[in-house]
Amino acid sequence: MNRLFNIIFFLVGPIISFAQTTTPAVNLPIDPDSKLIQYKDVVNQEGTKDVLYDRGAEWMRSYYINPGNVTKVQDKVNGKIEGTGRLRLYFFDSNNTRTDAGLVYYDIRLEFKENKFRYTLTNFTLKGISRVPLEKWLNKSDPSYSPQMENYLYQVDTTMQNLIIKLKDGMKPKVKKKDEW
């Protein structure tokens, strides 16, 4: 029985290992005009332009570790917050050991109007000796293409989807609990 278990493990083990290291297919949003990766949406949210701006500024302070380093424009009059965010990519080897693979920079823009706001996340570049646009990783016929780039794009997409969920949640009005005792 033990020998049968070892044979099954020997045959199935590499398949399980392969399944853990493969990356799900990523369908990144590409802007048809600029041909850049771009997450963009208008979200209906009750509130005045100033109230939504304040919520957006508060969200920036809570989401980013160093919001002063991220935020470049804070324009309450015109209802706009702009900045440059960063996210770290990781390389996973065959033993699933994680090592640093670099920093990706991206532009974030929040715009506010009466009862709605718009977010735009774009200009994704890998920091290196020079900045490399991530759109280059989408070209599988490029000589510098590596299958690991799929994993990097998956990490970017997952992080941006999480950011969008947290942004939408952060833009909702805060529920005030009554202190009934």
C-alpha positions in Angstrom: 0.0 0.0 0.0 2.8 2.4 0.9 4.5 1.6 -2.4 1.3 2.3 -4.3 1.1 5.7 -2.5 4.7 6.5 -3.5 4.0 5.6 -7.2 0.9 7.8 -7.3 2.7 10.7 -5.6 5.6 10.3 -8.0 3.3 10.5 -11.0 0.8 13.1 -9.7 3.3 15.3 -7.8 4.8 17.1 -10.9 1.3 17.8 -12.2 0.3 19.4 -8.8 3.5 21.3 -8.8 2.9 22.5 -12.3 -0.6 23.5 -11.5 0.6 25.6 -8.6 3.1 27.5 -10.7 0.9 28.2 -13.7 -0.8 31.6 -13.9 -4.4 32.1 -14.8 -4.9 33.9 -18.2 -5.1 37.6 -17.7 -7.3 39.8 -19.8 -6.0 43.3 -19.2 -8.1 46.3 -20.2 -6.4 48.1 -23.1 -7.5 51.6 -24.0 -8.4 51.6 -27.8 -7.0 55.0 -28.4 -3.7 55.0 -26.5 -3.2 51.2 -26.7 -2.1 51.4 -23.0 -3.2 49.2 -20.1 -5.9 51.3 -18.5 -8.4 50.7 -15.7 -11.0 53.4 -16.0 -14.6 53.7 -14.8 -17.2 56.2 -13.8 -18.9 55.2 -10.5 -22.2 56.7 -9.4 -21.9 57.6 -5.7 -24.2 59.9 -3.8 -22.5 63.1 -2.5 -21.4 66.6 -3.6 -18.2 67.1 -5.5 -16.5 68.4 -2.3 -17.7 65.5 -0.1 -16.6 62.9 -2.7 -13.2 64.7 -3.0 -12.7 64.5 0.7 -13.6 60.8 0.7 -11.1 60.3 -2.1 -8.3 62.1 -0.3 -9.1 60.1 2.9 -8.9 56.9 0.8 -5.6 57.8 -0.6 -4.2 58.4 2.9 -5.5 55.1 4.1 -4.6 53.0 1.1 -1.0 54.1 0.4 1.7 53.7 3.1 3.2 57.1 2.1 0.4 59.1 0.5 2.4 62.3 0.4 5.0 60.6 -1.8 2.2 59.2 -4.1 0.0 62.3 -4.5 1.2 64.9 -7.0 -2.0 67.0 -7.5 -4.7 67.8 -5.0 -7.2 70.2 -6.5 -10.4 70.4 -4.6 -11.8 73.3 -6.6 -11.6 71.3 -9.9 -12.3 67.9 -8.1 -9.1 66.1 -9.0 -6.4 64.0 -7.3 -3.5 62.7 -9.3 -0.4 60.7 -8.3 2.0 58.0 -9.1 1.6 54.7 -7.3 3.9 51.7 -7.0 3.6 48.0 -6.6 6.2 45.4 -6.1 6.4 42.3 -8.4 7.7 39.0 -7.2 9.4 36.1 -9.0 8.4 32.6 -7.9 10.9 29.8 -8.6 10.2 26.1 -9.0 10.3 25.7 -5.2 7.7 28.5 -4.9 10.4 30.7 -3.3 9.5 34.4 -3.6 12.2 36.9 -4.7 11.9 40.6 -5.6 11.3 41.2 -9.3 11.1 44.9 -9.4 8.8 47.9 -9.0 5.9 48.9 -11.3 4.9 52.5 -11.4 1.5 53.6 -12.5 -0.5 56.8 -12.7 -3.7 57.2 -10.6 -6.2 59.9 -11.3 -9.4 60.4 -9.3 -12.0 63.0 -10.6 -15.1 64.1 -8.7 -18.4 65.6 -9.8 -21.8 65.8 -8.2 -23.0 62.2 -7.4 -20.2 60.5 -9.3 -16.4 60.0 -9.5 -14.1 58.6 -12.1 -10.9 56.7 -11.5 -8.1 56.1 -14.1 -5.1 53.8 -13.6 -2.7 53.8 -16.5 0.9 54.3 -17.7 2.2 51.1 -16.1 6.0 50.9 -16.3 8.7 48.6 -14.8 11.4 50.6 -13.1 14.9 49.7 -14.3 17.8 51.4 -15.9 15.0 52.8 -18.1 11.3 52.5 -17.7 9.8 49.6 -19.6 6.0 49.9 -20.5 4.2 46.8 -19.4 2.4 46.6 -22.8 5.7 45.2 -24.1 4.9 42.1 -22.0 1.8 41.5 -24.0 3.7 40.8 -27.2 4.6 37.1 -27.0 6.5 37.3 -30.3 9.0 39.8 -28.8 12.5 38.2 -28.5 12.7 39.4 -24.8 9.3 37.7 -23.9 9.4 35.3 -21.1 6.5 33.1 -19.7 7.2 34.7 -16.3 5.8 38.0 -17.7 2.3 36.4 -17.6 2.8 35.9 -13.8 3.9 39.6 -13.5 0.9 40.8 -15.5 -1.4 38.6 -13.3 0.1 40.3 -10.2 -0.5 43.7 -11.6 -4.1 42.9 -12.6 -4.8 41.3 -9.2 -3.4 44.3 -7.3 -5.4 46.8 -9.5 -8.6 44.9 -9.1 -8.1 44.9 -5.3 -7.3 48.6 -5.4 -10.6 49.3 -7.3 -12.6 47.3 -4.8 -11.1 49.2 -1.9 -11.5 52.5 -3.7 -15.2 51.9 -4.3 -15.7 50.8 -0.7 -13.8 53.8 0.6 -15.9 56.2 -1.4 -19.1 55.1 0.3 -20.4 57.2 3.2 -19.3 56.1 6.6 -21.9 54.4 8.7 -22.3 56.2 11.9 -23.0 53.9 14.8 -25.1 55.3 17.6 -23.7 54.9 21.0 -26.7 53.4 22.8 -25.9 52.3 26.3 
